[in-house]
Amino acid sequence: MSPKHVIFKKVSRDKSVAVYMSKRDFVDHCDYVDPVDGVIVLDLVQLKGKKVYVMLSCTFRYGRQDMDVMGVAFKRDLFMVTRQVYPELQDKEKLTHTKIQQKLLRKLGDQAFPFFFEFPDNLPCSVALQPGPSDVGKKCAVEFEVKAFCAENQDEKMDKQSSVRLSIRKIQFSPETSKLVPVAETTFEFLMSEKPLHVKLSMPKETFYHGEPVGVNVEITNSSSRNIKDISLSVEQVTNIVLYSNDKYVKSVAKEETRDSVPSGTSLKKEYTLYPLLAHNKDRRGLALDGRLKHEDTNLASSSIVKQEVLKEVQGMLVFYKIVVRMIASGTLYSTEIQSHVVFILYSPESQITNFTQRALQSVHIRHP
């Protein structure tokens, strides 16, 4: 028995428009982005002579959803494009770009029509700050949406009864092509100490994938008169809100506390391993995620990539990760906490990015999101 591939379906309240899509996650491979394609099925009697449009939009939201009605919440459309699907402006064959569309058109009949969009190069990927338990209705996110609606023209106000809205995600992925090895060296000098403390952090590679253990090598040469103790390491997610606000969220997503020490005149060389996983950080307020769809799992937000000639402000939110090593330098009179860090990249693994096209050619199973 051949495996079934899920097709997402959503129907308008008056049954006039139904949207079918083979996937809701679209991958940014850095040099190209997966196109958005699907099929809509129409009830021509319910349309009553109106035209049908499909829209792809990218929106940045910052505030409570119910405040949008009052015009108080921060909301900005970063990208929006609308295409007329019915009446057809071109033959179906010219508008059909994928084998999945061909299969759906054969299955759904003559009142099925294809649509196809390509992402521009300057758009961010989906990202959302995880709300806390008490943050009901609050949202800070970069969201993508496909909308299908009936109207006399595309500028007419959208009627909820005859429209469909389907959330999608744009996810970052990049193969391990970089040969860069992250290294950070820091020298600390102390009062009443003739010689310094030297700390070197290095990682085996720059790019890691969600679910993969993250290793860091720590080398400490303590030539100072201080004793080093209570060495701890953490993976910190740093999220900068660069549109409408200068908010900054720093969240530890993995941590290891040790009793390792480096007495004066000695050295330490040791490898540590950390596991930055969303499973260990459930319901933590302000944590950045790779967007969130109904009934779908997600990850910690992937590291942001700002392409050349693209304004950072257009990205909405920027996310990066660093490993921070902290330690206590204890002296005769007082103790001091010192720290050093190294930055790395976190992406979605290729195993999570399914080859939807090959699977969809086998058989179709409809799922209602």
C-alpha positions as CSV (number, residue, x, y, z in Angstrom):
1,M,0.0,0.0,0.0
2,S,1.5,3.4,-1.1
3,P,2.0,6.0,1.7
4,K,-0.4,9.0,1.7
5,H,0.7,12.6,1.4
6,V,-1.3,15.1,3.4
7,I,-3.0,17.9,1.4
8,F,-4.2,20.9,3.5
9,K,-7.7,22.0,2.7
10,K,-9.7,25.0,4.0
11,V,-13.2,26.1,2.9
12,S,-14.9,29.5,3.2
13,R,-18.0,29.7,5.4
14,D,-20.4,30.1,2.4
15,K,-18.6,27.1,0.6
16,S,-17.8,29.3,-2.4
17,V,-14.0,28.9,-2.2
18,A,-11.8,26.1,-1.0
19,V,-8.0,26.2,-0.9
20,Y,-5.8,23.1,-1.3
21,M,-2.1,23.2,-0.6
22,S,0.5,20.3,-0.4
23,K,2.6,21.9,2.3
24,R,2.6,24.9,4.7
25,D,6.4,25.1,5.3
26,F,8.5,26.8,2.5
27,V,12.2,26.7,2.8
28,D,14.7,29.5,2.2
29,H,17.8,27.9,0.9
30,C,19.7,31.2,0.8
31,D,20.1,31.2,-3.0
32,Y,16.4,30.4,-3.7
33,V,13.1,30.0,-1.8
34,D,10.5,27.3,-2.4
35,P,7.6,28.8,-4.4
36,V,4.1,28.8,-2.9
37,D,1.7,26.8,-5.1
38,G,-1.8,25.3,-4.7
39,V,-5.2,24.9,-6.1
40,I,-8.6,26.6,-5.4
41,V,-11.9,25.0,-6.0
42,L,-14.9,27.2,-6.7
43,D,-18.7,27.0,-6.5
44,L,-19.7,29.1,-9.4
45,V,-23.3,29.4,-8.3
46,Q,-22.2,30.8,-4.9
47,L,-19.8,33.2,-6.6
48,K,-22.7,35.1,-8.3
49,G,-20.5,36.5,-11.0
50,K,-17.8,37.8,-8.7
51,K,-14.0,37.4,-9.4
52,V,-11.7,35.3,-7.2
53,Y,-8.3,36.4,-6.0
54,V,-5.5,34.8,-4.1
55,M,-3.1,36.9,-2.0
56,L,0.3,36.1,-0.4
57,S,1.2,38.4,2.5
58,C,4.0,38.8,5.1
59,T,3.0,40.8,8.2
60,F,4.9,41.9,11.3
61,R,2.7,42.1,14.4
62,Y,3.6,43.5,17.8
63,G,0.8,43.8,20.3
64,R,-2.6,42.3,21.3
65,Q,-4.7,41.0,18.4
66,D,-7.9,42.6,19.7
67,M,-6.2,46.0,19.6
68,D,-5.8,45.8,15.8
69,V,-9.5,46.8,15.6
70,M,-8.8,50.0,17.5
71,G,-5.7,50.7,15.4
72,V,-3.4,50.7,18.4
73,A,-1.4,47.6,18.0
74,F,1.7,47.8,15.8
75,K,1.2,46.0,12.5
76,R,3.0,46.4,9.2
77,D,2.6,44.6,5.9
78,L,6.1,43.8,4.8
79,F,5.0,42.2,1.5
80,M,1.7,41.7,-0.3
81,V,0.9,40.4,-3.8
82,T,-2.5,39.6,-5.3
83,R,-3.4,37.5,-8.3
84,Q,-6.7,37.0,-10.1
85,V,-7.5,33.3,-10.4
86,Y,-11.0,33.4,-11.8
87,P,-12.0,34.3,-14.5
88,E,-8.7,33.0,-15.8
89,L,-6.4,35.4,-17.4
90,Q,-4.3,32.6,-18.8
91,D,-4.8,28.9,-19.7
92,K,-4.5,26.5,-16.8
93,E,-1.5,24.8,-18.4
94,K,0.5,28.0,-18.3
95,L,-0.5,28.6,-14.7
96,T,0.4,25.1,-13.6
97,H,4.0,25.0,-12.4
98,T,4.3,21.8,-10.3
99,K,3.3,18.1,-10.6
100,I,1.4,18.4,-7.4
101,Q,-0.9,21.0,-9.0
102,Q,-1.4,18.7,-12.0
103,K,-2.4,15.8,-9.7
104,L,-4.8,18.0,-7.7
105,L,-6.4,19.5,-10.9
106,R,-7.1,16.0,-12.2
107,K,-8.6,14.9,-8.9
108,L,-10.7,18.0,-8.2
109,G,-12.3,18.6,-11.6
110,D,-13.1,21.5,-14.0
111,Q,-13.9,24.0,-11.2
112,A,-10.3,23.7,-9.8
113,F,-7.8,26.5,-10.7
114,P,-4.1,26.7,-9.9
115,F,-2.2,29.6,-8.2
116,F,1.6,30.2,-7.9
117,F,3.7,32.7,-6.1
118,E,7.5,33.3,-5.7
119,F,9.0,35.0,-2.6
120,P,11.1,38.1,-3.1
121,D,14.7,38.0,-1.8
122,N,14.3,40.5,0.9
123,L,11.7,38.9,3.1
124,P,12.5,37.5,6.6
125,C,11.6,34.0,7.8
126,S,8.8,33.2,10.1
127,V,9.5,33.9,13.7
128,A,7.3,34.4,16.8
129,L,8.0,35.2,20.4
130,Q,6.4,32.6,22.7
131,P,3.8,34.3,24.9
132,G,3.7,33.5,28.6
133,P,0.7,31.8,30.3
134,S,-0.9,35.1,31.1
135,D,-0.3,36.8,27.7
136,V,-3.7,35.9,26.3
137,G,-4.1,37.4,22.8
138,K,-0.7,39.0,22.8
139,K,1.5,38.4,19.7
140,C,4.9,39.5,18.4
141,A,5.6,37.7,15.2
142,V,6.5,37.8,11.5
143,E,3.7,35.8,9.8
144,F,3.0,34.6,6.3
145,E,-0.5,33.9,5.0
146,V,-2.3,32.8,1.8
147,K,-5.8,34.4,1.4
148,A,-8.4,33.5,-1.2
149,F,-11.5,35.7,-1.6
150,C,-14.4,36.7,-3.8
151,A,-15.0,40.3,-4.8
152,E,-15.9,42.6,-7.6
153,N,-12.3,43.8,-7.7
154,Q,-9.1,43.2,-5.6
155,D,-9.3,46.5,-3.7
156,E,-12.8,45.6,-2.3
157,K,-13.0,44.9,1.4
158,M,-12.7,41.2,2.1
159,D,-15.9,39.4,3.2
160,K,-15.2,36.8,5.9
161,Q,-18.1,34.6,4.6
162,S,-16.5,34.2,1.2
163,S,-12.8,34.2,2.0
164,V,-10.2,31.7,3.2
165,R,-7.0,32.5,5.2
166,L,-4.3,29.8,5.6
167,S,-1.2,30.4,7.6
168,I,2.1,29.2,6.2
169,R,5.8,29.4,7.3
170,K,9.0,30.4,5.6
171,I,11.8,28.4,7.2
172,Q,15.6,29.0,7.0
173,F,17.9,26.3,5.9
174,S,21.5,26.3,4.7
175,P,23.9,23.4,4.1
176,E,27.2,23.2,6.0
177,T,29.3,25.0,3.4
178,S,31.2,27.3,5.8
179,K,34.6,26.1,6.9
180,L,34.8,28.9,9.5
181,V,35.6,27.7,13.0
182,P,34.3,30.1,15.7
183,V,37.1,31.2,18.1
184,A,37.1,33.8,20.9
185,E,40.1,34.8,23.0
186,T,39.9,37.1,25.9
187,T,42.6,38.3,28.4
188,F,41.6,39.5,31.9
189,E,43.8,41.6,34.1
190,F,43.2,42.0,37.8
191,L,44.3,44.5,40.4
192,M,47.2,43.4,42.5
193,S,48.0,40.6,40.0
194,E,51.1,40.9,37.8
195,K,50.0,38.4,35.2
196,P,46.7,38.0,33.4
197,L,44.1,35.3,33.0
198,H,43.6,34.0,29.4
199,V,40.4,32.3,28.2
200,K,40.0,30.8,24.7
201,L,36.7,29.4,23.4
202,S,36.5,27.4,20.2
203,M,33.8,25.3,18.4
204,P,34.3,22.4,16.0
205,K,32.1,24.2,13.3
206,E,30.0,27.3,12.9
207,T,26.7,25.7,11.8
208,F,24.5,23.4,14.0
209,Y,21.0,22.1,13.4
210,H,18.0,21.9,15.8
211,G,18.3,18.8,17.9
212,E,22.1,18.5,17.4
213,P,24.4,18.7,20.5
214,V,26.5,21.8,20.5
215,G,30.1,21.4,21.6
216,V,32.6,24.0,22.8
217,N,36.2,23.7,23.8
218,V,37.3,25.8,26.8
219,E,41.0,26.6,27.4
220,I,41.9,28.6,30.5
221,T,45.4,29.6,31.3
222,N,45.5,31.1,34.8
223,S,48.7,33.0,35.3
224,S,47.0,35.5,37.7
225,S,46.9,35.5,41.4
226,R,43.2,34.7,41.4
227,N,41.6,31.3,41.8
228,I,39.0,30.4,39.1
229,K,36.0,28.4,40.2
230,D,32.3,27.6,39.5
231,I,32.6,27.5,35.7
232,S,29.2,27.5,34.0
233,L,28.2,27.5,30.3
234,S,25.0,28.5,28.6
235,V,23.5,28.8,25.1
236,E,21.8,32.1,24.8
237,Q,19.2,33.1,22.2
238,V,19.3,36.9,21.5
239,T,16.3,38.4,19.8
240,N,16.3,42.0,18.6
241,I,13.0,43.7,17.6
242,V,14.2,46.0,14.9
243,L,10.8,47.3,13.7
244,Y,8.8,49.8,15.7
245,S,10.8,49.0,18.9
246,N,14.3,48.5,20.3
247,D,13.3,45.6,22.5
248,K,15.9,42.9,23.1
249,Y,15.2,39.5,24.6
250,V,18.1,37.3,25.9
251,K,17.0,33.8,26.9
252,S,19.2,30.9,28.1
253,V,18.0,27.8,26.2
254,A,20.6,25.4,27.5
255,K,22.9,25.5,30.6
256,E,25.5,23.5,32.4
257,E,26.8,24.4,35.8
258,T,30.1,22.7,37.0
259,R,32.4,22.8,39.9
260,D,35.4,22.9,37.7
261,S,38.2,25.1,39.0
262,V,41.5,26.5,37.8
263,P,43.7,27.5,40.7
264,S,46.3,30.2,40.3
265,G,49.3,29.1,38.2
266,T,47.4,26.2,36.5
267,S,45.4,25.6,33.3
268,L,42.4,23.8,32.1
269,K,41.5,22.4,28.7
270,K,38.1,20.7,28.5
271,E,35.2,20.1,26.0
272,Y,31.6,20.7,27.1
273,T,28.4,19.7,25.3
274,L,25.1,21.6,25.5
275,Y,21.6,20.7,24.1
276,P,19.6,23.8,23.0
277,L,16.1,22.3,22.6
278,L,12.6,23.7,22.6
279,A,11.4,20.6,24.6
280,H,13.5,21.9,27.5
281,N,12.0,25.4,27.3
282,K,8.3,25.0,27.0
283,D,6.0,27.9,27.9
284,R,9.0,30.3,28.4
285,R,7.8,33.8,27.7
286,G,9.8,35.8,25.1
287,L,11.5,32.8,23.5
288,A,11.8,33.1,19.7
289,L,10.3,30.2,17.7
290,D,10.3,29.3,14.0
291,G,6.7,30.5,13.8
292,R,3.8,28.3,15.0
293,L,1.0,26.6,13.0
294,K,-2.0,24.9,14.4
295,H,-1.4,21.2,15.0
296,E,2.2,21.5,13.9
297,D,5.4,21.2,15.9
298,T,8.1,23.9,15.7
299,N,11.7,24.6,16.8
300,L,13.6,27.3,18.4
301,A,14.0,30.2,15.9
302,S,16.7,29.7,13.3
303,S,19.5,32.2,13.2
304,S,18.6,35.2,11.0
305,I,20.4,35.8,7.7
306,V,20.3,39.4,6.4
307,K,21.2,39.3,2.7
308,Q,23.2,42.0,1.1
309,E,21.4,45.3,0.3
310,V,18.5,44.4,2.5
311,L,17.6,46.8,5.4
312,K,17.6,45.1,8.8
313,E,14.4,47.0,9.8
314,V,12.5,45.1,7.1
315,Q,13.3,41.8,8.9
316,G,11.1,42.7,11.9
317,M,13.1,40.5,14.3
318,L,16.7,39.3,14.2
319,V,17.8,36.2,16.1
320,F,21.3,34.9,16.8
321,Y,22.9,32.4,19.3
322,K,26.0,32.5,21.4
323,I,27.7,30.3,24.0
324,V,28.6,32.2,27.1
325,V,31.1,30.9,29.6
326,R,31.0,32.4,33.1
327,M,33.3,31.9,36.0
328,I,34.2,33.3,39.4
329,A,37.7,34.8,39.9
330,S,38.1,34.8,43.7
331,G,40.7,36.9,45.5
332,T,41.8,37.7,49.0
333,L,39.5,40.7,49.3
334,Y,36.6,40.1,46.9
335,S,35.4,37.9,44.0
336,T,34.5,38.9,40.5
337,E,32.4,37.2,37.9
338,I,33.9,37.2,34.4
339,Q,32.6,35.9,31.1
340,S,33.4,35.3,27.5
341,H,31.3,34.2,24.5
342,V,31.4,32.9,21.0
343,V,28.7,33.2,18.3
344,F,27.4,30.2,16.2
345,I,24.5,29.5,13.7
346,L,21.5,27.3,14.4
347,Y,19.3,26.1,11.5
348,S,16.6,23.5,10.7
349,P,18.1,20.1,9.7
350,E,17.6,18.8,6.2
351,S,15.8,15.7,7.7
352,Q,13.0,18.0,8.9
353,I,12.6,19.5,5.4
354,T,10.6,16.8,3.6
355,N,10.7,16.3,-0.2
356,F,7.0,17.0,-0.5
357,T,6.9,16.8,-4.3
358,Q,8.0,13.1,-4.6
359,R,5.6,12.0,-1.9
360,A,2.7,13.9,-3.3
361,L,2.9,12.0,-6.6
362,Q,2.0,8.7,-4.9
363,S,-1.4,9.5,-3.3
364,V,-3.4,12.2,-1.6
365,H,-5.0,12.5,1.8
366,I,-7.0,15.7,2.6
367,R,-6.4,17.3,6.0
368,H,-8.3,20.3,7.4
369,P,-6.0,22.7,9.2
